[in-house]
Amino acid sequence: MSYGISVTSTGGFVQIDGTYENLAVFASGTATARGVNSYSPVAFPANTPADYLIFAKPSIESGDKYVWFSEWTGGGAPSFVFGLPFDTSASVAVDWVIAVRSAAMPANNSSDYGLEVNKANGDQAFSANDGNFRCQQVAFDDFNDPPGQATDYGTIFSLSSMSGVYALMSGKTYIGRANVGYQGSIIYGLTSRWNYTNKTIRSEVKIFQFIANQGGSAAGGGFRTSLIGTFG
């Protein structure tokens, strides 16, 4: 930017800028990620803006956990679900955040302190009264292969601390369907993997479920924005 305020983190990411809007916490909560056909939908809060992003992390920050996300079309109010790979039986508690542009946040008329930055057109770019996203690492990954292949995972993010680190979940989830012979067909897609032992996070292709034989394969593939960071 050629004028105004700009704040950059030690990692080189712009955290506050009078030209671009921050991502702020519109809503947050805890959900349960379950295995095949045992999902626990979470209803979107009232007045959720259309251009939201959903971030998540395991509530218990230990072990090696895979979680996937999808909007829920099973009827009723607009919802979303978190799921686990086919070979995972235990449920996983998940902390989620719906993040929206700062300008889309509800007005906070009760606060009389903190920093607020507006863009040239008057839209709010940042407010210290919101829970704002702090980007740590980002990559743009291309996925085309089914699970078990050498390229079935994306960029590996290594961190010195995994505490409170969320991954972007919305975006690309389902990749394709593959015929596996007498067992039928598999539906596979992208999970986010938090390995707290190795202190790494990455996107990885896993089997979501087995279905009746569909007589062939249908690979979709595509790009995913792999993004991690904290809120505060």
Order of alpha helices (4+ residues) and beta strands (2+ residues): beta-beta-beta-beta-beta-beta-beta-beta-beta-beta-beta-beta-beta-beta-beta-beta-beta-beta
